[in-house]
Amino acid sequence: MNSKVYLYVFFVMLSAYALSGVNFDKWMKKNKIWESRILVMILSFALGYLLTNFIYDFLEVCKLF
């Protein structure tokens, strides 16, 4: 269980870093900076969750953990 927490933190940070390269301002209304940041935060948590569960289940099936 402890390793899954570390995977969550790692993949949330990785997805936040990856999403920082996307310009969400083009798709958002003008002067909606906070909404764009909240969207990036929500997407990074969602991607981190999905990536963590995929990697954890994959390693569990392969019996590497």
PyMOL Python script that loads the backbone (N, CA, C, O; Angstrom):
from pymol import cmd

cmd.read_pdbstr("""\
ATOM      1  N   MET A   1       0.826  -1.204   0.000  1.00  0.00           N
ATOM      2  CA  MET A   1       0.000   0.000   0.000  1.00  0.00           C
ATOM      3  C   MET A   1       0.862   1.256   0.000  1.00  0.00           C
ATOM      4  O   MET A   1       0.504   2.269  -0.602  1.00  0.00           O
ATOM      5  N   ASN A   2       1.992   1.179   0.676  1.00  0.00           N
ATOM      6  CA  ASN A   2       2.869   2.332   0.751  1.00  0.00           C
ATOM      7  C   ASN A   2       3.423   2.713  -0.613  1.00  0.00           C
ATOM      8  O   ASN A   2       3.571   3.895  -0.921  1.00  0.00           O
ATOM      9  N   SER A   3       3.729   1.712  -1.427  1.00  0.00           N
ATOM     10  CA  SER A   3       4.291   1.994  -2.746  1.00  0.00           C
ATOM     11  C   SER A   3       3.256   2.660  -3.651  1.00  0.00           C
ATOM     12  O   SER A   3       3.618   3.429  -4.541  1.00  0.00           O
ATOM     13  N   LYS A   4       1.996   2.377  -3.437  1.00  0.00           N
ATOM     14  CA  LYS A   4       0.956   2.988  -4.261  1.00  0.00           C
ATOM     15  C   LYS A   4       0.847   4.488  -3.976  1.00  0.00           C
ATOM     16  O   LYS A   4       0.562   5.271  -4.883  1.00  0.00           O
ATOM     17  N   VAL A   5       1.065   4.883  -2.751  1.00  0.00           N
ATOM     18  CA  VAL A   5       1.032   6.303  -2.402  1.00  0.00           C
ATOM     19  C   VAL A   5       2.170   7.037  -3.110  1.00  0.00           C
ATOM     20  O   VAL A   5       1.984   8.138  -3.629  1.00  0.00           O
ATOM     21  N   TYR A   6       3.347   6.416  -3.124  1.00  0.00           N
ATOM     22  CA  TYR A   6       4.469   7.025  -3.825  1.00  0.00           C
ATOM     23  C   TYR A   6       4.203   7.126  -5.320  1.00  0.00           C
ATOM     24  O   TYR A   6       4.571   8.110  -5.962  1.00  0.00           O
ATOM     25  N   LEU A   7       3.560   6.099  -5.867  1.00  0.00           N
ATOM     26  CA  LEU A   7       3.209   6.150  -7.289  1.00  0.00           C
ATOM     27  C   LEU A   7       2.199   7.260  -7.570  1.00  0.00           C
ATOM     28  O   LEU A   7       2.302   7.946  -8.588  1.00  0.00           O
ATOM     29  N   TYR A   8       1.228   7.442  -6.683  1.00  0.00           N
ATOM     30  CA  TYR A   8       0.265   8.534  -6.840  1.00  0.00           C
ATOM     31  C   TYR A   8       0.967   9.884  -6.895  1.00  0.00           C
ATOM     32  O   TYR A   8       0.712  10.694  -7.786  1.00  0.00           O
ATOM     33  N   VAL A   9       1.841  10.111  -5.945  1.00  0.00           N
ATOM     34  CA  VAL A   9       2.540  11.399  -5.890  1.00  0.00           C
ATOM     35  C   VAL A   9       3.397  11.594  -7.134  1.00  0.00           C
ATOM     36  O   VAL A   9       3.399  12.673  -7.727  1.00  0.00           O
ATOM     37  N   PHE A  10       4.117  10.560  -7.527  1.00  0.00           N
ATOM     38  CA  PHE A  10       4.987  10.668  -8.692  1.00  0.00           C
ATOM     39  C   PHE A  10       4.204  10.951  -9.968  1.00  0.00           C
ATOM     40  O   PHE A  10       4.577  11.835 -10.739  1.00  0.00           O
ATOM     41  N   PHE A  11       3.128  10.212 -10.197  1.00  0.00           N
ATOM     42  CA  PHE A  11       2.392  10.380 -11.442  1.00  0.00           C
ATOM     43  C   PHE A  11       1.546  11.650 -11.471  1.00  0.00           C
ATOM     44  O   PHE A  11       1.313  12.203 -12.546  1.00  0.00           O
ATOM     45  N   VAL A  12       1.088  12.118 -10.329  1.00  0.00           N
ATOM     46  CA  VAL A  12       0.388  13.408 -10.305  1.00  0.00           C
ATOM     47  C   VAL A  12       1.359  14.526 -10.646  1.00  0.00           C
ATOM     48  O   VAL A  12       1.027  15.429 -11.412  1.00  0.00           O
ATOM     49  N   MET A  13       2.558  14.468 -10.080  1.00  0.00           N
ATOM     50  CA  MET A  13       3.565  15.484 -10.397  1.00  0.00           C
ATOM     51  C   MET A  13       3.999  15.395 -11.859  1.00  0.00           C
ATOM     52  O   MET A  13       4.191  16.419 -12.515  1.00  0.00           O
ATOM     53  N   LEU A  14       4.152  14.178 -12.368  1.00  0.00           N
ATOM     54  CA  LEU A  14       4.543  13.993 -13.764  1.00  0.00           C
ATOM     55  C   LEU A  14       3.475  14.491 -14.718  1.00  0.00           C
ATOM     56  O   LEU A  14       3.791  15.134 -15.719  1.00  0.00           O
ATOM     57  N   SER A  15       2.219  14.204 -14.423  1.00  0.00           N
ATOM     58  CA  SER A  15       1.151  14.666 -15.310  1.00  0.00           C
ATOM     59  C   SER A  15       0.958  16.178 -15.209  1.00  0.00           C
ATOM     60  O   SER A  15       0.604  16.818 -16.200  1.00  0.00           O
ATOM     61  N   ALA A  16       1.183  16.756 -14.037  1.00  0.00           N
ATOM     62  CA  ALA A  16       1.115  18.216 -13.914  1.00  0.00           C
ATOM     63  C   ALA A  16       2.221  18.865 -14.731  1.00  0.00           C
ATOM     64  O   ALA A  16       2.005  19.894 -15.371  1.00  0.00           O
ATOM     65  N   TYR A  17       3.400  18.266 -14.711  1.00  0.00           N
ATOM     66  CA  TYR A  17       4.502  18.782 -15.514  1.00  0.00           C
ATOM     67  C   TYR A  17       4.191  18.654 -17.003  1.00  0.00           C
ATOM     68  O   TYR A  17       4.466  19.571 -17.777  1.00  0.00           O
ATOM     69  N   ALA A  18       3.624  17.531 -17.402  1.00  0.00           N
ATOM     70  CA  ALA A  18       3.294  17.330 -18.817  1.00  0.00           C
ATOM     71  C   ALA A  18       2.183  18.268 -19.271  1.00  0.00           C
ATOM     72  O   ALA A  18       2.220  18.771 -20.394  1.00  0.00           O
ATOM     73  N   LEU A  19       1.200  18.508 -18.416  1.00  0.00           N
ATOM     74  CA  LEU A  19       0.096  19.393 -18.789  1.00  0.00           C
ATOM     75  C   LEU A  19       0.493  20.860 -18.781  1.00  0.00           C
ATOM     76  O   LEU A  19      -0.212  21.694 -19.349  1.00  0.00           O
ATOM     77  N   SER A  20       1.606  21.184 -18.149  1.00  0.00           N
ATOM     78  CA  SER A  20       2.041  22.575 -18.153  1.00  0.00           C
ATOM     79  C   SER A  20       2.491  23.022 -19.539  1.00  0.00           C
ATOM     80  O   SER A  20       2.582  24.220 -19.806  1.00  0.00           O
ATOM     81  N   GLY A  21       2.768  22.077 -20.410  1.00  0.00           N
ATOM     82  CA  GLY A  21       3.160  22.411 -21.769  1.00  0.00           C
ATOM     83  C   GLY A  21       1.999  22.692 -22.697  1.00  0.00           C
ATOM     84  O   GLY A  21       2.201  23.120 -23.833  1.00  0.00           O
ATOM     85  N   VAL A  22       0.781  22.457 -22.225  1.00  0.00           N
ATOM     86  CA  VAL A  22      -0.410  22.677 -23.044  1.00  0.00           C
ATOM     87  C   VAL A  22      -0.969  24.066 -22.737  1.00  0.00           C
ATOM     88  O   VAL A  22      -1.108  24.442 -21.573  1.00  0.00           O
ATOM     89  N   ASN A  23      -1.285  24.813 -23.774  1.00  0.00           N
ATOM     90  CA  ASN A  23      -1.849  26.148 -23.605  1.00  0.00           C
ATOM     91  C   ASN A  23      -3.378  26.042 -23.533  1.00  0.00           C
ATOM     92  O   ASN A  23      -4.059  26.010 -24.557  1.00  0.00           O
ATOM     93  N   PHE A  24      -3.894  25.990 -22.315  1.00  0.00           N
ATOM     94  CA  PHE A  24      -5.334  25.877 -22.121  1.00  0.00           C
ATOM     95  C   PHE A  24      -6.042  27.218 -22.294  1.00  0.00           C
ATOM     96  O   PHE A  24      -7.270  27.270 -22.348  1.00  0.00           O
ATOM     97  N   ASP A  25      -5.278  28.290 -22.381  1.00  0.00           N
ATOM     98  CA  ASP A  25      -5.885  29.614 -22.522  1.00  0.00           C
ATOM     99  C   ASP A  25      -6.611  29.768 -23.860  1.00  0.00           C
ATOM    100  O   ASP A  25      -7.531  30.578 -23.975  1.00  0.00           O
ATOM    101  N   LYS A  26      -6.211  29.007 -24.854  1.00  0.00           N
ATOM    102  CA  LYS A  26      -6.886  29.076 -26.153  1.00  0.00           C
ATOM    103  C   LYS A  26      -8.315  28.556 -26.066  1.00  0.00           C
ATOM    104  O   LYS A  26      -9.201  29.032 -26.776  1.00  0.00           O
ATOM    105  N   TRP A  27      -8.533  27.581 -25.198  1.00  0.00           N
ATOM    106  CA  TRP A  27      -9.856  26.961 -25.087  1.00  0.00           C
ATOM    107  C   TRP A  27     -10.713  27.587 -24.000  1.00  0.00           C
ATOM    108  O   TRP A  27     -11.908  27.307 -23.909  1.00  0.00           O
ATOM    109  N   MET A  28     -10.110  28.427 -23.181  1.00  0.00           N
ATOM    110  CA  MET A  28     -10.843  29.058 -22.086  1.00  0.00           C
ATOM    111  C   MET A  28     -11.263  30.462 -22.503  1.00  0.00           C
ATOM    112  O   MET A  28     -10.721  31.024 -23.455  1.00  0.00           O
ATOM    113  N   LYS A  29     -12.208  31.011 -21.800  1.00  0.00           N
ATOM    114  CA  LYS A  29     -12.614  32.393 -22.043  1.00  0.00           C
ATOM    115  C   LYS A  29     -11.501  33.339 -21.609  1.00  0.00           C
ATOM    116  O   LYS A  29     -10.638  32.971 -20.811  1.00  0.00           O
ATOM    117  N   LYS A  30     -11.525  34.536 -22.130  1.00  0.00           N
ATOM    118  CA  LYS A  30     -10.502  35.511 -21.762  1.00  0.00           C
ATOM    119  C   LYS A  30     -10.616  35.871 -20.280  1.00  0.00           C
ATOM    120  O   LYS A  30     -11.709  35.911 -19.714  1.00  0.00           O
ATOM    121  N   ASN A  31      -9.465  36.129 -19.674  1.00  0.00           N
ATOM    122  CA  ASN A  31      -9.351  36.526 -18.264  1.00  0.00           C
ATOM    123  C   ASN A  31      -9.892  35.465 -17.308  1.00  0.00           C
ATOM    124  O   ASN A  31     -10.418  35.803 -16.247  1.00  0.00           O
ATOM    125  N   LYS A  32      -9.773  34.217 -17.660  1.00  0.00           N
ATOM    126  CA  LYS A  32     -10.186  33.100 -16.796  1.00  0.00           C
ATOM    127  C   LYS A  32      -8.947  32.282 -16.429  1.00  0.00           C
ATOM    128  O   LYS A  32      -8.868  31.087 -16.711  1.00  0.00           O
ATOM    129  N   ILE A  33      -7.987  32.949 -15.795  1.00  0.00           N
ATOM    130  CA  ILE A  33      -6.713  32.319 -15.479  1.00  0.00           C
ATOM    131  C   ILE A  33      -6.875  31.252 -14.392  1.00  0.00           C
ATOM    132  O   ILE A  33      -6.318  30.161 -14.505  1.00  0.00           O
ATOM    133  N   TRP A  34      -7.625  31.563 -13.356  1.00  0.00           N
ATOM    134  CA  TRP A  34      -7.803  30.614 -12.249  1.00  0.00           C
ATOM    135  C   TRP A  34      -8.551  29.375 -12.687  1.00  0.00           C
ATOM    136  O   TRP A  34      -8.245  28.269 -12.241  1.00  0.00           O
ATOM    137  N   GLU A  35      -9.531  29.553 -13.558  1.00  0.00           N
ATOM    138  CA  GLU A  35     -10.279  28.404 -14.042  1.00  0.00           C
ATOM    139  C   GLU A  35      -9.374  27.476 -14.861  1.00  0.00           C
ATOM    140  O   GLU A  35      -9.498  26.253 -14.797  1.00  0.00           O
ATOM    141  N   SER A  36      -8.476  28.073 -15.620  1.00  0.00           N
ATOM    142  CA  SER A  36      -7.528  27.279 -16.392  1.00  0.00           C
ATOM    143  C   SER A  36      -6.580  26.511 -15.477  1.00  0.00           C
ATOM    144  O   SER A  36      -6.262  25.354 -15.752  1.00  0.00           O
ATOM    145  N   ARG A  37      -6.134  27.128 -14.409  1.00  0.00           N
ATOM    146  CA  ARG A  37      -5.248  26.455 -13.457  1.00  0.00           C
ATOM    147  C   ARG A  37      -5.966  25.330 -12.725  1.00  0.00           C
ATOM    148  O   ARG A  37      -5.390  24.271 -12.475  1.00  0.00           O
ATOM    149  N   ILE A  38      -7.216  25.566 -12.388  1.00  0.00           N
ATOM    150  CA  ILE A  38      -7.998  24.514 -11.719  1.00  0.00           C
ATOM    151  C   ILE A  38      -8.219  23.341 -12.650  1.00  0.00           C
ATOM    152  O   ILE A  38      -8.180  22.187 -12.223  1.00  0.00           O
ATOM    153  N   LEU A  39      -8.451  23.633 -13.929  1.00  0.00           N
ATOM    154  CA  LEU A  39      -8.610  22.560 -14.917  1.00  0.00           C
ATOM    155  C   LEU A  39      -7.341  21.732 -15.022  1.00  0.00           C
ATOM    156  O   LEU A  39      -7.414  20.505 -15.087  1.00  0.00           O
ATOM    157  N   VAL A  40      -6.186  22.371 -15.041  1.00  0.00           N
ATOM    158  CA  VAL A  40      -4.916  21.646 -15.098  1.00  0.00           C
ATOM    159  C   VAL A  40      -4.733  20.796 -13.851  1.00  0.00           C
ATOM    160  O   VAL A  40      -4.246  19.669 -13.938  1.00  0.00           O
ATOM    161  N   MET A  41      -5.116  21.322 -12.692  1.00  0.00           N
ATOM    162  CA  MET A  41      -4.994  20.569 -11.455  1.00  0.00           C
ATOM    163  C   MET A  41      -5.904  19.337 -11.459  1.00  0.00           C
ATOM    164  O   MET A  41      -5.479  18.248 -11.072  1.00  0.00           O
ATOM    165  N   ILE A  42      -7.142  19.508 -11.891  1.00  0.00           N
ATOM    166  CA  ILE A  42      -8.074  18.378 -11.943  1.00  0.00           C
ATOM    167  C   ILE A  42      -7.597  17.329 -12.928  1.00  0.00           C
ATOM    168  O   ILE A  42      -7.634  16.133 -12.637  1.00  0.00           O
ATOM    169  N   LEU A  43      -7.148  17.775 -14.097  1.00  0.00           N
ATOM    170  CA  LEU A  43      -6.649  16.833 -15.097  1.00  0.00           C
ATOM    171  C   LEU A  43      -5.391  16.108 -14.627  1.00  0.00           C
ATOM    172  O   LEU A  43      -5.210  14.929 -14.929  1.00  0.00           O
ATOM    173  N   SER A  44      -4.528  16.793 -13.900  1.00  0.00           N
ATOM    174  CA  SER A  44      -3.320  16.133 -13.412  1.00  0.00           C
ATOM    175  C   SER A  44      -3.651  15.095 -12.344  1.00  0.00           C
ATOM    176  O   SER A  44      -3.020  14.039 -12.296  1.00  0.00           O
ATOM    177  N   PHE A  45      -4.631  15.380 -11.486  1.00  0.00           N
ATOM    178  CA  PHE A  45      -5.054  14.373 -10.502  1.00  0.00           C
ATOM    179  C   PHE A  45      -5.706  13.179 -11.191  1.00  0.00           C
ATOM    180  O   PHE A  45      -5.464  12.033 -10.810  1.00  0.00           O
ATOM    181  N   ALA A  46      -6.522  13.438 -12.195  1.00  0.00           N
ATOM    182  CA  ALA A  46      -7.187  12.341 -12.909  1.00  0.00           C
ATOM    183  C   ALA A  46      -6.177  11.490 -13.663  1.00  0.00           C
ATOM    184  O   ALA A  46      -6.247  10.262 -13.614  1.00  0.00           O
ATOM    185  N   LEU A  47      -5.243  12.119 -14.354  1.00  0.00           N
ATOM    186  CA  LEU A  47      -4.221  11.359 -15.074  1.00  0.00           C
ATOM    187  C   LEU A  47      -3.305  10.609 -14.115  1.00  0.00           C
ATOM    188  O   LEU A  47      -2.912   9.474 -14.386  1.00  0.00           O
ATOM    189  N   GLY A  48      -2.966  11.239 -12.999  1.00  0.00           N
ATOM    190  CA  GLY A  48      -2.144  10.569 -11.999  1.00  0.00           C
ATOM    191  C   GLY A  48      -2.826   9.345 -11.427  1.00  0.00           C
ATOM    192  O   GLY A  48      -2.191   8.311 -11.220  1.00  0.00           O
ATOM    193  N   TYR A  49      -4.111   9.460 -11.171  1.00  0.00           N
ATOM    194  CA  TYR A  49      -4.889   8.325 -10.657  1.00  0.00           C
ATOM    195  C   TYR A  49      -4.928   7.185 -11.671  1.00  0.00           C
ATOM    196  O   TYR A  49      -4.696   6.027 -11.325  1.00  0.00           O
ATOM    197  N   LEU A  50      -5.224   7.522 -12.921  1.00  0.00           N
ATOM    198  CA  LEU A  50      -5.306   6.496 -13.958  1.00  0.00           C
ATOM    199  C   LEU A  50      -3.958   5.833 -14.209  1.00  0.00           C
ATOM    200  O   LEU A  50      -3.883   4.610 -14.333  1.00  0.00           O
ATOM    201  N   LEU A  51      -2.906   6.616 -14.283  1.00  0.00           N
ATOM    202  CA  LEU A  51      -1.581   6.051 -14.506  1.00  0.00           C
ATOM    203  C   LEU A  51      -1.124   5.181 -13.345  1.00  0.00           C
ATOM    204  O   LEU A  51      -0.535   4.120 -13.556  1.00  0.00           O
ATOM    205  N   THR A  52      -1.390   5.621 -12.128  1.00  0.00           N
ATOM    206  CA  THR A  52      -0.994   4.840 -10.962  1.00  0.00           C
ATOM    207  C   THR A  52      -1.700   3.500 -10.938  1.00  0.00           C
ATOM    208  O   THR A  52      -1.065   2.468 -10.718  1.00  0.00           O
ATOM    209  N   ASN A  53      -2.998   3.499 -11.160  1.00  0.00           N
ATOM    210  CA  ASN A  53      -3.729   2.232 -11.140  1.00  0.00           C
ATOM    211  C   ASN A  53      -3.296   1.316 -12.276  1.00  0.00           C
ATOM    212  O   ASN A  53      -3.209   0.102 -12.091  1.00  0.00           O
ATOM    213  N   PHE A  54      -3.024   1.879 -13.444  1.00  0.00           N
ATOM    214  CA  PHE A  54      -2.569   1.057 -14.562  1.00  0.00           C
ATOM    215  C   PHE A  54      -1.217   0.426 -14.260  1.00  0.00           C
ATOM    216  O   PHE A  54      -1.046  -0.782 -14.424  1.00  0.00           O
ATOM    217  N   ILE A  55      -0.256   1.231 -13.820  1.00  0.00           N
ATOM    218  CA  ILE A  55       1.091   0.714 -13.542  1.00  0.00           C
ATOM    219  C   ILE A  55       1.066  -0.281 -12.382  1.00  0.00           C
ATOM    220  O   ILE A  55       1.722  -1.320 -12.439  1.00  0.00           O
ATOM    221  N   TYR A  56       0.313   0.037 -11.338  1.00  0.00           N
ATOM    222  CA  TYR A  56       0.249  -0.858 -10.178  1.00  0.00           C
ATOM    223  C   TYR A  56      -0.375  -2.195 -10.552  1.00  0.00           C
ATOM    224  O   TYR A  56       0.140  -3.246 -10.171  1.00  0.00           O
ATOM    225  N   ASP A  57      -1.471  -2.168 -11.288  1.00  0.00           N
ATOM    226  CA  ASP A  57      -2.107  -3.414 -11.715  1.00  0.00           C
ATOM    227  C   ASP A  57      -1.226  -4.190 -12.687  1.00  0.00           C
ATOM    228  O   ASP A  57      -1.162  -5.418 -12.633  1.00  0.00           O
ATOM    229  N   PHE A  58      -0.551  -3.472 -13.570  1.00  0.00           N
ATOM    230  CA  PHE A  58       0.341  -4.128 -14.519  1.00  0.00           C
ATOM    231  C   PHE A  58       1.482  -4.843 -13.789  1.00  0.00           C
ATOM    232  O   PHE A  58       1.802  -5.990 -14.099  1.00  0.00           O
ATOM    233  N   LEU A  59       2.087  -4.162 -12.824  1.00  0.00           N
ATOM    234  CA  LEU A  59       3.168  -4.776 -12.065  1.00  0.00           C
ATOM    235  C   LEU A  59       2.666  -5.914 -11.189  1.00  0.00           C
ATOM    236  O   LEU A  59       3.386  -6.885 -10.955  1.00  0.00           O
ATOM    237  N   GLU A  60       1.450  -5.798 -10.710  1.00  0.00           N
ATOM    238  CA  GLU A  60       0.875  -6.866  -9.890  1.00  0.00           C
ATOM    239  C   GLU A  60       0.597  -8.110 -10.728  1.00  0.00           C
ATOM    240  O   GLU A  60       0.807  -9.231 -10.263  1.00  0.00           O
ATOM    241  N   VAL A  61       0.130  -7.923 -11.949  1.00  0.00           N
ATOM    242  CA  VAL A  61      -0.122  -9.051 -12.843  1.00  0.00           C
ATOM    243  C   VAL A  61       1.183  -9.716 -13.231  1.00  0.00           C
ATOM    244  O   VAL A  61       1.255 -10.941 -13.329  1.00  0.00           O
ATOM    245  N   CYS A  62       2.209  -8.920 -13.451  1.00  0.00           N
ATOM    246  CA  CYS A  62       3.522  -9.461 -13.823  1.00  0.00           C
ATOM    247  C   CYS A  62       4.285 -10.005 -12.621  1.00  0.00           C
ATOM    248  O   CYS A  62       5.367 -10.568 -12.783  1.00  0.00           O
ATOM    249  N   LYS A  63       3.742  -9.845 -11.429  1.00  0.00           N
ATOM    250  CA  LYS A  63       4.343 -10.311 -10.176  1.00  0.00           C
ATOM    251  C   LYS A  63       5.706  -9.669  -9.917  1.00  0.00           C
ATOM    252  O   LYS A  63       6.626 -10.316  -9.418  1.00  0.00           O
ATOM    253  N   LEU A  64       5.818  -8.395 -10.263  1.00  0.00           N
ATOM    254  CA  LEU A  64       7.055  -7.687 -10.011  1.00  0.00           C
ATOM    255  C   LEU A  64       7.037  -6.986  -8.661  1.00  0.00           C
ATOM    256  O   LEU A  64       8.090  -6.590  -8.161  1.00  0.00           O
ATOM    257  N   PHE A  65       5.874  -6.827  -8.066  1.00  0.00           N
ATOM    258  CA  PHE A  65       5.777  -6.187  -6.760  1.00  0.00           C
ATOM    259  C   PHE A  65       5.710  -7.214  -5.688  1.00  0.00           C
ATOM    260  O   PHE A  65       5.623  -6.871  -4.509  1.00  0.00           O
TER     261      PHE A  65
END
""", "prot")
cmd.dss("prot")
cmd.show_as("cartoon", "prot")
cmd.util.cbc("prot")
cmd.orient("prot")
